[in-house]
């Protein structure tokens, strides 16, 4: 399987590739994008957990 990286270059990705090989093929901008998405997901999860506890407290659980 091949995919275009952020610079428009084709990068071959084989199922047998390990994590280090895949990460080394990523550009710095792609890695930064992944870090931002991970941080946003973490904040969303934290916010949802707070809402769940507030709901449970409000409902008397």
Biotite code that builds the C-alpha atoms (Angstrom):
import biotite.structure as struc

atoms = struc.array([
    struc.Atom([0.000, 0.000, 0.000], chain_id="A", res_id=1, res_name="UNK", atom_name="CA", element="C"),
    struc.Atom([1.261, 3.492, -0.673], chain_id="A", res_id=2, res_name="UNK", atom_name="CA", element="C"),
    struc.Atom([0.196, 6.870, 0.658], chain_id="A", res_id=3, res_name="UNK", atom_name="CA", element="C"),
    struc.Atom([1.212, 10.448, -0.020], chain_id="A", res_id=4, res_name="UNK", atom_name="CA", element="C"),
    struc.Atom([2.981, 12.193, 2.814], chain_id="A", res_id=5, res_name="UNK", atom_name="CA", element="C"),
    struc.Atom([2.467, 15.890, 3.607], chain_id="A", res_id=6, res_name="UNK", atom_name="CA", element="C"),
    struc.Atom([5.021, 16.857, 0.982], chain_id="A", res_id=7, res_name="UNK", atom_name="CA", element="C"),
    struc.Atom([3.225, 15.021, -1.833], chain_id="A", res_id=8, res_name="UNK", atom_name="CA", element="C"),
    struc.Atom([5.778, 12.197, -1.978], chain_id="A", res_id=9, res_name="UNK", atom_name="CA", element="C"),
    struc.Atom([4.596, 8.620, -2.178], chain_id="A", res_id=10, res_name="UNK", atom_name="CA", element="C"),
    struc.Atom([5.565, 6.516, 0.828], chain_id="A", res_id=11, res_name="UNK", atom_name="CA", element="C"),
    struc.Atom([5.339, 2.745, 0.605], chain_id="A", res_id=12, res_name="UNK", atom_name="CA", element="C"),
    struc.Atom([3.751, 1.202, 3.681], chain_id="A", res_id=13, res_name="UNK", atom_name="CA", element="C"),
    struc.Atom([3.759, -2.561, 3.994], chain_id="A", res_id=14, res_name="UNK", atom_name="CA", element="C"),
    struc.Atom([1.806, -4.465, 6.589], chain_id="A", res_id=15, res_name="UNK", atom_name="CA", element="C"),
    struc.Atom([5.073, -5.830, 7.971], chain_id="A", res_id=16, res_name="UNK", atom_name="CA", element="C"),
    struc.Atom([6.470, -2.381, 8.756], chain_id="A", res_id=17, res_name="UNK", atom_name="CA", element="C"),
    struc.Atom([6.899, -1.653, 12.412], chain_id="A", res_id=18, res_name="UNK", atom_name="CA", element="C"),
    struc.Atom([5.968, 1.561, 14.191], chain_id="A", res_id=19, res_name="UNK", atom_name="CA", element="C"),
    struc.Atom([9.457, 3.093, 13.954], chain_id="A", res_id=20, res_name="UNK", atom_name="CA", element="C"),
    struc.Atom([9.563, 2.687, 10.169], chain_id="A", res_id=21, res_name="UNK", atom_name="CA", element="C"),
    struc.Atom([6.137, 4.290, 9.746], chain_id="A", res_id=22, res_name="UNK", atom_name="CA", element="C"),
    struc.Atom([6.981, 7.226, 12.031], chain_id="A", res_id=23, res_name="UNK", atom_name="CA", element="C"),
    struc.Atom([10.291, 7.811, 10.255], chain_id="A", res_id=24, res_name="UNK", atom_name="CA", element="C"),
    struc.Atom([8.367, 8.206, 6.971], chain_id="A", res_id=25, res_name="UNK", atom_name="CA", element="C"),
    struc.Atom([6.115, 10.890, 8.465], chain_id="A", res_id=26, res_name="UNK", atom_name="CA", element="C"),
    struc.Atom([6.977, 14.535, 8.028], chain_id="A", res_id=27, res_name="UNK", atom_name="CA", element="C"),
    struc.Atom([7.327, 16.946, 10.933], chain_id="A", res_id=28, res_name="UNK", atom_name="CA", element="C"),
    struc.Atom([4.041, 18.619, 9.996], chain_id="A", res_id=29, res_name="UNK", atom_name="CA", element="C"),
    struc.Atom([2.233, 15.269, 10.014], chain_id="A", res_id=30, res_name="UNK", atom_name="CA", element="C"),
    struc.Atom([3.671, 14.464, 13.436], chain_id="A", res_id=31, res_name="UNK", atom_name="CA", element="C"),
    struc.Atom([2.644, 17.892, 14.748], chain_id="A", res_id=32, res_name="UNK", atom_name="CA", element="C"),
    struc.Atom([-0.868, 17.348, 13.392], chain_id="A", res_id=33, res_name="UNK", atom_name="CA", element="C"),
    struc.Atom([-1.087, 13.995, 15.179], chain_id="A", res_id=34, res_name="UNK", atom_name="CA", element="C"),
    struc.Atom([0.076, 15.602, 18.440], chain_id="A", res_id=35, res_name="UNK", atom_name="CA", element="C"),
    struc.Atom([-2.595, 18.314, 18.142], chain_id="A", res_id=36, res_name="UNK", atom_name="CA", element="C"),
    struc.Atom([-5.305, 15.747, 17.416], chain_id="A", res_id=37, res_name="UNK", atom_name="CA", element="C"),
    struc.Atom([-4.197, 13.629, 20.378], chain_id="A", res_id=38, res_name="UNK", atom_name="CA", element="C"),
    struc.Atom([-4.253, 16.648, 22.695], chain_id="A", res_id=39, res_name="UNK", atom_name="CA", element="C"),
    struc.Atom([-7.708, 17.680, 21.460], chain_id="A", res_id=40, res_name="UNK", atom_name="CA", element="C"),
    struc.Atom([-9.034, 14.165, 22.005], chain_id="A", res_id=41, res_name="UNK", atom_name="CA", element="C"),
    struc.Atom([-7.589, 14.087, 25.525], chain_id="A", res_id=42, res_name="UNK", atom_name="CA", element="C"),
    struc.Atom([-9.246, 17.400, 26.389], chain_id="A", res_id=43, res_name="UNK", atom_name="CA", element="C"),
    struc.Atom([-12.550, 16.192, 24.952], chain_id="A", res_id=44, res_name="UNK", atom_name="CA", element="C"),
    struc.Atom([-12.384, 12.990, 26.989], chain_id="A", res_id=45, res_name="UNK", atom_name="CA", element="C"),
    struc.Atom([-11.560, 14.956, 30.156], chain_id="A", res_id=46, res_name="UNK", atom_name="CA", element="C"),
    struc.Atom([-14.506, 17.273, 29.530], chain_id="A", res_id=47, res_name="UNK", atom_name="CA", element="C"),
    struc.Atom([-16.870, 14.339, 28.975], chain_id="A", res_id=48, res_name="UNK", atom_name="CA", element="C"),
    struc.Atom([-15.756, 12.668, 32.201], chain_id="A", res_id=49, res_name="UNK", atom_name="CA", element="C"),
    struc.Atom([-16.506, 15.852, 34.155], chain_id="A", res_id=50, res_name="UNK", atom_name="CA", element="C"),
    struc.Atom([-19.947, 16.093, 32.516], chain_id="A", res_id=51, res_name="UNK", atom_name="CA", element="C"),
    struc.Atom([-20.727, 12.471, 33.379], chain_id="A", res_id=52, res_name="UNK", atom_name="CA", element="C"),
    struc.Atom([-19.870, 12.984, 37.050], chain_id="A", res_id=53, res_name="UNK", atom_name="CA", element="C"),
    struc.Atom([-21.901, 16.201, 37.186], chain_id="A", res_id=54, res_name="UNK", atom_name="CA", element="C"),
    struc.Atom([-24.868, 14.423, 35.588], chain_id="A", res_id=55, res_name="UNK", atom_name="CA", element="C"),
    struc.Atom([-24.635, 11.498, 38.005], chain_id="A", res_id=56, res_name="UNK", atom_name="CA", element="C"),
    struc.Atom([-24.423, 13.857, 40.992], chain_id="A", res_id=57, res_name="UNK", atom_name="CA", element="C"),
    struc.Atom([-27.387, 15.852, 39.700], chain_id="A", res_id=58, res_name="UNK", atom_name="CA", element="C"),
    struc.Atom([-29.474, 12.714, 39.223], chain_id="A", res_id=59, res_name="UNK", atom_name="CA", element="C"),
    struc.Atom([-28.592, 11.448, 42.715], chain_id="A", res_id=60, res_name="UNK", atom_name="CA", element="C"),
    struc.Atom([-26.506, 8.434, 41.744], chain_id="A", res_id=61, res_name="UNK", atom_name="CA", element="C"),
])
